[in-house]
Amino acid sequence: MRVFASLCLSLGLPLPALAQDGTPAPPDARVYFVMPADGMRVGSPVTVCFGLVGMGVSPAGVENQNTGHHHLLIDVAELPPGARTLQLVLGDHDHVPHDPPIVSERITITVD
């Protein structure tokens, strides 16, 4: 399975510790999936589209106020065809989640 997105991806890595002191996040910031939708059955290659509200996007290593970069977590393990669980978490310039963490809901898709 190949996954494509226009922004930074982190595949198969554990969710960063959410208890760390992260960069402050605006209270209205949120990250979300555009597609695929929860429960969708998709073919390979899979295209993942997602969005961000209340903040901007900066590359990892670049510190700008009210910005971050996307991490896409997929199963946090291997990626054979079948049911997949996806979640987004926004990281700051040091790859640390903001405070409070900006994470999407988890969605489940099935890859044929």
Secondary structure, DSSP 4 states (H G I P E B T S, - for coil): --EE-SS----S-PPPPTTS-PPB--TT-EEEEEESPTT-EEPSSEE-EEEEESSEE--TT---TTEEEEEEEETTS---SEEEEEEEEEE-TTS-B-BS--BPPPEEEEE-
